[in-house]
Amino acid sequence: MSADPGAGVRVALTAAEWELVSALRDVPGSPLKQRIDELLAELVRFARDPRCTEIQADGVPCTATTPDCESCRKVTDLIDTLKGRLAAR
């Protein structure tokens, strides 16, 4: 068994997904790379299950990130702030 859990996995990716995967692989191994990996993992975990108050009665998470939801608004505002800071550099 391989130490790499993704070794040999074949999956279809969109062009945007492939671009992201390729860009992540281009970042040299370093503490910065580790922090980027951790940040992206946390962001994806949140997006998959935001645990917002808008959860439906059957337990299914809300599928819309609207400005009305405080949980989603906090994250989208943070993402917008990060994007703005990166664009300004």
C-alpha positions as CSV (number, residue, x, y, z in Angstrom):
1,M,0.0,0.0,0.0
2,S,1.3,3.4,-0.9
3,A,2.0,6.1,1.7
4,D,0.2,8.6,-0.7
5,P,-3.5,8.2,-0.3
6,G,-4.1,9.7,-3.7
7,A,-1.6,7.5,-5.5
8,G,-3.1,5.9,-8.6
9,V,-6.4,7.6,-8.3
10,R,-7.9,8.6,-11.6
11,V,-10.6,11.3,-11.5
12,A,-11.9,13.7,-14.1
13,L,-11.1,17.4,-13.3
14,T,-12.5,20.5,-14.7
15,A,-9.9,22.9,-16.2
16,A,-10.2,25.2,-13.1
17,E,-9.6,22.2,-10.8
18,W,-6.6,21.0,-12.8
19,E,-5.2,24.6,-12.7
20,L,-5.5,24.7,-8.9
21,V,-4.0,21.2,-8.4
22,S,-1.1,22.1,-10.8
23,A,-0.5,25.4,-9.0
24,L,-0.5,23.8,-5.6
25,R,2.0,21.2,-6.8
26,D,4.3,24.0,-8.1
27,V,4.6,25.5,-4.7
28,P,7.9,24.3,-3.2
29,G,7.8,22.3,0.0
30,S,8.1,24.8,2.9
31,P,6.3,26.0,6.0
32,L,4.4,28.4,3.6
33,K,3.2,25.5,1.5
34,Q,2.1,23.6,4.6
35,R,0.1,26.7,5.8
36,I,-1.5,27.0,2.3
37,D,-2.5,23.4,2.3
38,E,-4.0,23.7,5.8
39,L,-5.9,26.9,4.9
40,L,-7.3,25.3,1.8
41,A,-8.3,22.2,3.6
42,E,-10.1,24.2,6.3
43,L,-11.9,26.4,3.6
44,V,-13.1,23.3,1.8
45,R,-14.3,21.7,5.0
46,F,-16.3,24.8,5.8
47,A,-17.7,25.0,2.3
48,R,-18.8,21.4,2.4
49,D,-20.6,21.9,5.7
50,P,-20.9,25.5,6.9
51,R,-23.0,24.5,10.0
52,C,-25.0,27.6,9.5
53,T,-28.3,28.5,11.1
54,E,-30.0,28.2,7.7
55,I,-29.8,24.3,7.9
56,Q,-32.9,22.7,6.6
57,A,-35.3,20.8,8.9
58,D,-34.1,17.4,7.5
59,G,-30.5,18.3,8.5
60,V,-29.4,19.0,4.9
61,P,-27.1,22.1,4.9
62,C,-28.2,25.2,3.1
63,T,-26.9,25.2,-0.5
64,A,-26.9,29.0,-1.0
65,T,-24.2,31.3,0.3
66,T,-26.4,34.4,0.7
67,P,-25.5,37.7,2.4
68,D,-28.3,36.9,4.9
69,C,-26.4,34.0,6.5
70,E,-23.9,35.2,9.1
71,S,-21.7,32.2,8.9
72,C,-21.3,32.4,5.1
73,R,-21.0,36.2,5.1
74,K,-18.1,36.0,7.5
75,V,-16.2,33.6,5.3
76,T,-17.1,35.3,2.0
77,D,-16.0,38.7,3.5
78,L,-12.7,37.1,4.6
79,I,-12.1,35.6,1.2
80,D,-12.9,39.0,-0.4
81,T,-10.4,40.7,2.0
82,L,-7.7,38.2,1.1
83,K,-8.4,38.6,-2.6
84,G,-8.2,42.3,-2.3
85,R,-4.9,42.2,-0.4
86,L,-3.4,39.8,-2.9
87,A,-4.5,41.9,-5.9
88,A,-3.0,45.0,-4.3
89,R,0.5,43.5,-3.9
